[in-house]
Amino acid sequence: MTKQKLSPTALQPETVVFVRRGEAVTMNNVPPDRTLLDLLREDLRSCDTKEGCAAGDCGACTVVVGEPHAGRLNLRAVNSCIRPAHSMHGLAVWTAGDLATATGVLHPAQQAMVDHHGSQCGFCTPGCVMSLFGLYQDSVCRGQPVNREQAQHALSGNLCRCTGYRPIVQAACHMGDYPVQRVDEPALLQALANIEPRGAHADYLLPERLEDLLRARSKSPQATLIAGATDAGLQLTQGRQRWRQVIDLSRVAELREVENYTHHIAIGAAVTLQQAFDALALERPQVQAFANRFAGWPIRQSGTLGGNVANGSPIGDSMPLLIALGAHVVLMAWRRGRVVHRELPLENLYTGYRQNLMAPDEVLCWIKVPRPTPNEWLGAYKVSKRVEDDISAICLVVQLQRQGTHITQASIGVGGVAATPVRAKQTEAALRGQAWRPDTVQHAQAVLRQEFDPITDMRASNGYRREVLGNLLQRAWLESTGQTEIRLEDLA
């Protein structure tokens, strides 16, 4: 390990350079499939970061990553167990061992945990502290106190078997009681600016322009294509697979933005899940509660909407929502010296279980979502065994266009009932042109329960899924008629 700025000629394909404790850290001979957690624990001997599940579920491995964006340092809590080490190139990283001052004064996130007895066995504590550190930067450092809701939101990706969470949440709400400790943002931005970008010859490519991405994909269609790696990382830790070459699109400038147009918004494939859901919730507030149940906070800050859509899991929560909203995807490739693209409805992308019709050289670059109309009504529902940080057993999203009491158009996206995310076309037809009233809903419930033949697995049985599908449509009816307190969120 060395701490220095590398010249362009000295930077080797297997080298990762990132900033830690204010200085550039250079790690050589890092394989493309090395995880950040392994690099921290085994190579740097930073054993304060724990491995619990190695699947992004428990939060024991949580670290905070700092990335320059629009002249500021954007800090995010992420799971290091499924994060590729090479994705840290040109970024800053903090673990729990980096927070105390040089004189040993604990960071407010740490001191509050001590004073409010937020740790018992201590295994989950470093991850909880890092989630609180990320929250501290977004709230206390900006002069805003932390409330209970914010604390629970920030800790949604951290599991603890001992405390019952009350003292941890209490510690979060009292972080502002201590003298403020800010990161030295100007110095960190300068240190990051001194790191040379990755070359085009590396085994782990980090292109920064769309054309460079498409050229790289054209040249290496067999390479593993990733963005946030919240699903791809499981190939390493759970599937024991090896990556020989990786193309990471998370730095492509054109794909990191949400673009606003007259009739739609275009969400770049590198936009994080949280940013994408926030953009959708600006015009459809009901999306926010649904988004909060997508996964824990670190997953939503690391994973991308483009990755979730391209992955095509039948229990992925974003696809039923996007299908119901009438979203399209834009696929792009580099062919014969120029960029070519095609666009298609999202539900037409999938051909089978985790399979799609993208050519080997194509990249999913944008998701286009129509803006809401004045007559739109939207309901989005997820059923899972845990309220937070869990995978769906059933996901149902209903979009209705209504003229008075009649339904002029219906669009229904469903997850967890087939090999791919799907539209409930028969149920849509049963609703279209009908009055929105109890007998219509009852008939549509019967159609919906018979439209799919879901599997029985560890999450739910076939019969359960069928019954709940109809029940969720009944919930949509109740909500659309103004009834309240029919969701867990309403009872909070």
Secondary structure as UniProt FT lines:
FT   TURN            8..10
FT   TURN            13..14
FT   STRAND          16..20
FT   TURN            21..22
FT   STRAND          23..27
FT   TURN            32..33
FT   HELIX           36..38
FT   HELIX           39..43
FT   TURN            47..48
FT   TURN            60..61
FT   STRAND          62..69
FT   TURN            70..71
FT   STRAND          72..79
FT   HELIX           80..82
FT   HELIX           85..88
FT   TURN            89..90
FT   STRAND          92..94
FT   HELIX           96..98
FT   TURN            102..103
FT   HELIX           108..115
FT   TURN            116..117
FT   HELIX           125..138
FT   HELIX           140..142
FT   HELIX           148..154
FT   TURN            155..157
FT   HELIX           166..173
FT   HELIX           175..177
FT   HELIX           185..193
FT   TURN            200..201
FT   STRAND          204..205
FT   HELIX           210..219
FT   TURN            221..222
FT   STRAND          224..226
FT   TURN            230..232
FT   HELIX           233..237
FT   STRAND          246..248
FT   HELIX           249..251
FT   HELIX           253..256
FT   STRAND          258..260
FT   STRAND          264..268
FT   TURN            269..270
FT   HELIX           273..281
FT   TURN            282..283
FT   HELIX           286..292
FT   TURN            293..294
FT   HELIX           297..302
FT   HELIX           305..311
FT   TURN            314..315
FT   HELIX           318..324
FT   TURN            325..326
FT   STRAND          328..335
FT   TURN            336..337
FT   STRAND          338..345
FT   HELIX           346..348
FT   STRAND          350..352
FT   TURN            353..354
FT   STRAND          355..356
FT   TURN            360..361
FT   STRAND          363..370
FT   TURN            374..375
FT   STRAND          376..383
FT   STRAND          394..403
FT   TURN            404..405
FT   STRAND          406..415
FT   STRAND          422..423
FT   HELIX           425..431
FT   TURN            432..433
FT   HELIX           438..451
FT   HELIX           462..480
FT   TURN            481..482
FT   HELIX           489..491
//
